[in-house]
Amino acid sequence: MTYKFLSTVFCALSISLGMGLVFRADLITLLFGIDDHPSADLLARRAGMLFWGWALVTFLSRDAAPSDTRQHVTLGMAAVMGGLAIVGTYELVTGSAGPGIGVAIGGEVALTIAALVVHAKNRASVNQARAN
């Protein structure tokens, strides 16, 4: 997997999630099996804007040459997805969310692993560029 492919997938996912969270916040409460409430909708819309920010970062950096900055963006992707997977698992185990959150957790774990693999694969080329 390449950085360009990962960032393109992350961008597309972030745009989609952002649109869903901003324009149809009720879908996330339905999927996660939580009560629909104006507070949940407010938080969903705000989270949607964060995903749009990630979409922009990953879209604009997709053609970047190997660098420390690109590596940091990759680790940021892993941190966001890994953190969401951890929180989602906690919410599922404690009963705060329904089994539908498992779909999100699965995707988040997959993207975390993909980002860490891309980071590891590119570490050598970044170190080589730094040495030159």
C-alpha positions in Angstrom: 0.0 0.0 0.0 1.3 3.5 -0.9 0.9 6.7 0.9 -1.0 8.1 -2.1 -3.5 5.2 -1.9 -3.9 5.5 1.8 -4.4 9.2 1.8 -6.9 9.0 -1.0 -8.9 6.3 0.9 -8.7 8.3 4.1 -9.8 11.5 2.2 -12.8 9.8 0.6 -13.8 8.2 3.9 -13.4 11.5 5.7 -15.5 13.4 3.2 -18.2 10.7 3.4 -18.2 10.6 7.2 -18.2 14.4 7.4 -21.2 14.6 5.1 -23.1 12.0 7.0 -22.3 13.6 10.4 -23.1 17.1 9.3 -26.2 16.5 7.2 -27.6 13.3 8.7 -26.5 13.1 12.3 -29.4 10.9 13.1 -27.9 8.1 11.0 -25.0 7.8 13.4 -27.3 7.5 16.4 -29.2 4.8 14.6 -26.1 2.8 13.6 -24.6 3.1 17.1 -27.9 2.3 18.8 -27.9 5.4 21.0 -30.8 7.8 21.7 -31.2 10.6 19.2 -30.9 13.9 21.1 -30.1 17.4 20.0 -26.9 17.2 22.0 -25.8 14.1 20.0 -26.7 15.8 16.8 -24.6 18.9 17.8 -21.6 16.7 18.6 -22.0 14.7 15.4 -22.0 17.9 13.3 -18.9 19.2 15.0 -17.2 15.8 14.5 -18.2 16.0 10.8 -16.3 19.3 10.4 -13.2 17.6 11.9 -13.4 14.9 9.4 -13.6 17.4 6.6 -10.4 19.0 7.9 -8.7 15.6 7.8 -10.0 15.1 4.2 -8.4 18.4 3.2 -5.0 17.5 4.8 -4.9 14.0 3.3 -6.1 15.2 -0.2 -3.5 18.0 -0.3 -0.7 15.8 0.9 -1.4 12.7 -1.3 1.4 13.6 -3.8 3.9 14.8 -1.2 7.4 13.3 -1.5 8.6 11.2 1.5 9.3 13.5 4.4 9.0 13.9 8.1 5.9 15.9 7.6 4.2 13.2 5.5 5.2 10.6 8.1 3.6 12.8 10.8 0.4 13.0 8.8 0.4 9.2 8.5 0.9 8.8 12.2 -2.0 11.3 12.7 -4.2 9.1 10.6 -3.3 6.1 12.7 -3.9 8.0 15.9 -7.3 9.3 14.8 -8.5 5.8 13.6 -6.8 4.0 16.5 -8.3 6.3 19.0 -11.8 6.0 17.5 -11.4 2.2 17.6 -10.4 2.2 21.3 -13.2 4.6 22.3 -15.7 2.6 20.2 -14.7 -0.7 21.8 -15.0 0.9 25.2 -18.5 2.1 24.4 -19.5 -1.3 23.0 -18.2 -3.2 26.1 -19.8 -0.8 28.6 -23.1 -1.0 26.7 -23.2 2.7 25.8 -23.4 1.8 22.1 -25.1 -1.0 20.2 -23.5 -3.7 18.1 -23.7 -1.5 15.0 -20.6 0.3 16.2 -18.7 -2.9 15.4 -18.8 -1.9 11.7 -17.0 1.4 12.6 -14.5 -0.3 14.9 -13.6 -2.8 12.2 -12.9 -0.1 9.6 -11.0 2.0 12.1 -8.8 -0.9 13.1 -8.1 -1.7 9.4 -7.2 1.9 8.7 -5.0 2.1 11.8 -3.0 -0.9 10.6 -2.8 0.4 7.1 -1.4 3.7 8.2 1.1 2.0 10.5 2.2 -0.2 7.6 2.6 2.8 5.3 4.5 4.6 8.0 6.9 1.7 8.5 7.4 1.2 4.7 8.3 4.8 4.2 10.6 5.2 7.2 13.7 4.0 5.2 13.1 6.5 2.3 12.6 9.4 4.7 15.8 8.5 6.5 17.7 8.2 3.2 16.4 11.6 2.1 17.4 13.1 5.4 20.9 11.7 5.0 21.4 13.3 1.6 
